[in-house]
Amino acid sequence: MEAAVKIKQWGNGLGVRLTSNVARAAGLQADTLVSVSVEGSRVIIEPAAPRKLTLTEKLAAFDPKKHGGEFAVLGRVGAEAI
């Protein structure tokens, strides 16, 4: 998929508007985080790899009400073999 588009002034920078066909072909949608890099004279735009959360960030996001409270139950719960 290829499309010719104009680079426009956007504040102090420049912006490129992707056509819907190009965005769809690349799997991009509004608010998709992308990585922009330059190789030689080529500008490459691709979806950014999702950032892995740290343990501290994961624990900060834990909500016992939402995630079921305690995760470990002591003692037998059902018909487990002893």
Protein Blocks (a to p, Z undefined) as FASTA:
>chain_A
ZZddddddehjbccddddfklmmmnopaehiacddddehjaccddddddddddfklmmmm
pcfklnopaabdgdjfblcdZZ
